[in-house]
């Protein structure tokens, strides 16, 4: 059987093989905006992360509309 992956909700605790979305509060506190864009991706190292847990963030266009989801993270190796 293959690995199980899921995106955790705001009240869930991230665990092995989960993806934790960046919250608006995190984005405001660490990058000064809750409308992240592709230009912010280079600064995503500021977001806390753990081994075996991925992160994701909604990226917005110049008008502030959500356009894509960016995923990142690393294995425990």
N, C-alpha and C positions, 0 to 999 in steps of 0.2 A: 504494500500500500504506500502511496506517495505521501509526502509531507503535507500537512494542513497549514494554510496561510490565511490570515484574516486581518482586516483593518480594525483596530480597537476603537471603541467609542469613548466619549469624554469621561465616563465613570468607570471604565475598565483599566486594569493594570496591564501594561505591556509585558509580554512574556515571549519565550522562544517561538520563532516563526510568526510573529505578528508585525504589523506596520502601524506606527503611531503617527497620526496627522499632526502637523504643526497647528497649534491653536492661534486664534487671533491675538490673544493676550501675549503668548510667546513672541509672535512676530512683532507686535508693538514694543514690547520690552527690549528685545534683542536687536531689532533692525529698524525700529521707529515707524513702522507702518503695518497695517493689517491687510494691505493689498500687495502681496508679493508679486514680483515680475521676474522674467528671465535674468534681468540685470542683478537681482539679489542672489541668484544661485551660487555665485562665486563666494558669497559670505555665509553659506549655510553651515559652515563648521562651527558657528556659534551655538547652534541648537544642540542640546544634550542628546547623547546617543549611547547605546549599549550594544555589546556584541549579540548577534543573532536577532536583533530587533531592527527593522527598517523604519525609515521616516518617509513622510510624503507631505507635499505642500501644493495647494492650488496656486497656479500662476495666472496673473491677470494681464490683459493687454493695456495699452496706453490710456484707454477710456475707463479702466477699472473693471472690465468685464472678465469673469473667469474664463480661461481658454484651454488650460491643460493642467495635468497633475504631474509633478516631478517626484520621482522616487529615488532614494539613496540609502546607503547603510553599508555595513560590512559584516562578514562572517565572524565566527569566533576563532578562526584559525590564526 
